[in-house]
């Protein structure tokens, strides 16, 4: 009779996928130890979750597959973060992924935890054929307005890509660009390339706002990212504006009026 494997040995085998075979799982299912049954249940749930994420990932390659089938090879995903905050830059990213890119779990950056975004950002930057980020500061946003600033940042990020893209998938915005393109509403949840751009842009902007928080701790930029939270608005009323505030945005304008009177 074969010696029973210990629960920790079984756990290690399942973790390393050494045991990813039907007979072994059937054998474990016959094991009456509660610890083993608990491991099998957890393993099955994990496999189920992996299948769901893989199916979602495949679904999110729809546009990439469509345009690759038409002969396009270097498809850039383009997205922005930071249109709504009262402080900090608007940030765009453009990302060209290889055809065999595979990262189940990738999604619109807003749906991911900060830990996941940082983890995925590293994978994207490591595996992408090209990554480009552009930031436009508050002063320029005030000069040309947030919509124009976002368009300019997107075009700048696209122009900086090497290799040059041959097709663009853009989140929501319509852009006059020298490449064929498709604008997709909620594209960061529908295209892996746009999702990748949204993650890269979000991580870059969050890092910038954390650095800003060290210089201006009262405003809570490290956790509100410049959005108009109560803490941020209270600090604005108490301390006034910083050089990183968007003076053309209503709550900032109001505070400036208060500090002038």
Secondary structure, 3 states (H helix, E strand, C coil): CCCCCCHHHHHHHHHCCCCCCHHHHHHHHHCCCHHHHHHHHHHHHHHHHHHHHHHHHHHCCHHHHHHHCCCCCCEEEEEEECCCCCECCEEEEEEECCCCCCCCCCCCHHHCCHHHHHHHHHHHHHHCCEEEEEEECHHHHHHHCHHHHHHHHHHHHHHCCCCCCCEEEEECCCCCCCCCEEEECCHHHCCHHHHHHHHHHHHHHHHHHHHHHHHCHHHCHHHHCCCCCHHHHHHHHHHCCCCCECCCCHHHHHHHHHHHC
